[in-house]
């Protein structure tokens, strides 16, 4: 009997472990503000995997060089919004604003991406897929018409941290005609 109870307890603990690992929206927002804040430079070209050619784009190459800011994060609006400024001062510059649905409660962590594709998809934080090393935002089908359109748009944002939070892989997964497109924007950055 003791052995049976021990087995049941072990199975229960193991099967419920992922529930404890899930990041809740408020926790994720506070974590993002802390760990992403500051300027990041594009990683060397040879470290880029699956990138859209950020190093080869003439405007990026000329303005960013190797030591210039590739992405910058800053907390604005009295600590209520995290602003992501991707490829600043270039023709490909884009901004994403991360914020809670309600600053005090933060039941949902949301984002709006102001894209070079000339649209603004909205996103919602995916608590099931996210960890401190991998923050996932899905296109918000309820709040954003572009998410359910045939128009090319960013449909998923994945921010992956590694190397003691000094390396950032930012993936902007594109959908077109209702399905995942073959091209995406995937950037690698190192903390400045």
C-alpha positions in Angstrom: 0.0 0.0 0.0 2.8 2.4 0.9 4.5 1.7 -2.4 1.2 2.3 -4.3 0.7 5.7 -2.5 4.3 6.6 -3.3 3.9 5.8 -7.0 0.6 7.8 -7.2 2.3 10.8 -5.5 5.3 10.5 -7.8 3.2 10.3 -10.9 1.0 13.3 -9.7 4.1 15.4 -9.1 5.7 14.6 -12.4 2.5 15.1 -14.4 1.8 18.5 -12.8 5.4 19.8 -13.1 4.8 21.7 -16.3 2.0 23.7 -14.6 4.5 25.1 -12.2 6.9 26.0 -15.0 4.4 28.1 -17.0 5.0 31.8 -16.8 2.0 33.9 -16.0 1.5 37.2 -17.9 2.4 39.5 -15.0 5.5 37.5 -14.2 6.5 37.4 -17.8 6.0 41.2 -18.3 8.1 42.0 -15.2 10.8 39.6 -16.4 10.9 41.0 -19.9 11.3 44.5 -18.7 14.2 43.5 -16.5 16.1 41.1 -18.8 15.6 42.8 -22.2 16.1 46.4 -21.3 18.9 48.1 -23.1 20.6 48.0 -26.4 21.6 44.9 -28.4 23.8 44.6 -31.5 23.4 42.3 -34.4 25.4 39.1 -33.8 28.2 38.5 -36.4 27.0 37.4 -39.8 28.4 33.9 -39.5 26.3 33.3 -36.4 23.1 34.2 -38.2 21.0 31.1 -39.0 17.9 31.4 -41.1 18.1 35.1 -41.1 16.4 37.3 -43.7 19.8 38.8 -44.6 19.8 41.7 -42.1 23.6 42.0 -42.6 23.2 42.2 -46.4 20.4 44.8 -46.6 22.2 48.0 -47.8 20.4 50.3 -45.4 21.1 48.1 -42.4 24.7 47.5 -43.4 25.4 51.2 -43.9 23.6 52.4 -40.8 24.2 49.6 -38.3 27.7 48.3 -39.1 28.9 45.9 -36.5 28.7 47.8 -33.2 25.5 49.8 -33.7 22.2 49.0 -32.1 20.2 46.2 -33.8 17.4 46.2 -31.3 16.7 48.3 -28.2 14.2 47.8 -25.4 13.1 50.5 -23.1 10.3 50.8 -20.5 8.0 53.7 -21.2 4.6 55.1 -20.1 5.3 55.1 -16.3 6.5 51.5 -16.3 3.4 50.2 -18.2 4.9 49.4 -21.6 8.0 47.8 -23.0 9.0 49.2 -26.3 11.0 47.1 -28.8 12.8 49.1 -31.5 14.0 46.7 -34.1 16.7 47.9 -36.6 16.4 51.6 -35.5 17.3 54.3 -38.0 17.0 52.0 -41.0 14.3 51.6 -43.7 13.4 48.3 -42.1 12.8 49.8 -38.6 9.9 48.2 -36.8 8.5 48.7 -33.3 6.6 46.3 -31.0 4.9 47.5 -27.9 4.4 44.9 -25.1 1.9 45.7 -22.3 -0.7 44.2 -19.9 -4.4 44.3 -20.6 -4.7 46.0 -17.2 -1.6 47.3 -15.5 -2.7 46.2 -12.0 -4.1 42.8 -12.7 -2.2 41.8 -15.9 -4.4 38.9 -16.8 -3.1 39.0 -20.3 0.2 40.2 -21.7 -0.4 41.8 -25.1 1.7 43.2 -27.9 1.2 45.3 -31.1 3.8 45.0 -33.8 4.2 48.0 -36.2 5.6 46.1 -39.2 7.5 47.1 -42.3 4.8 45.1 -44.1 2.6 48.1 -43.3 0.2 46.4 -40.9 -0.1 46.1 -37.2 -0.9 42.6 -35.9 -1.8 42.2 -32.2 -0.4 39.4 -30.1 -1.2 37.6 -26.9 1.4 35.9 -24.6 1.3 32.1 -24.8 1.6 30.9 -21.2 1.7 27.2 -22.2 4.7 27.5 -24.6 6.7 30.2 -22.8 9.6 29.8 -20.3 12.2 32.3 -19.1 14.4 31.2 -22.0 11.7 31.3 -24.7 8.9 33.9 -24.7 6.1 33.2 -27.2 3.5 35.5 -28.5 0.7 34.3 -30.8 -1.3 36.5 -33.2 -4.4 37.5 -31.4 -7.3 36.3 -33.5 -9.9 38.0 -31.4 -8.3 41.5 -31.3 -6.6 41.7 -34.7 -8.3 41.3 -38.1 -5.0 40.9 -39.9 -4.3 37.7 -38.0 -7.2 36.0 -39.8 -6.5 37.6 -43.2 -4.7 36.4 -46.3 -2.4 39.4 -46.0 1.3 38.6 -45.2 1.8 39.4 -41.6 3.9 38.4 -38.6 1.8 35.7 -36.9 4.1 34.6 -34.1 6.9 36.3 -32.2 9.4 34.2 -30.3 12.1 35.7 -28.1 14.8 33.2 -27.0 17.4 34.1 -24.5 20.7 32.2 -23.9 24.3 32.7 -22.8 23.3 34.1 -19.4 20.7 36.4 -21.0 23.4 38.0 -23.2 22.2 36.5 -26.5 18.8 37.0 -28.0 17.3 35.2 -30.9 14.2 37.1 -32.2 11.9 35.2 -34.6 9.1 36.9 -36.4 7.1 34.0 -38.1 5.2 35.1 -41.1 1.9 33.8 -42.4 0.3 34.5 -45.8 -3.0 33.2 -47.3 -3.9 31.6 -44.0 -0.8 29.4 -43.6 2.8 29.6 -42.5 4.9 31.3 -45.2 8.3 30.1 -46.3 10.2 33.3 -45.3 10.5 34.7 -41.8 12.6 37.3 -40.1 15.0 35.7 -37.6 17.6 37.8 -36.0 20.4 37.1 -33.5 21.6 39.8 -31.1 24.3 40.1 -28.5 24.0 42.5 -25.5 26.1 45.7 -26.0 
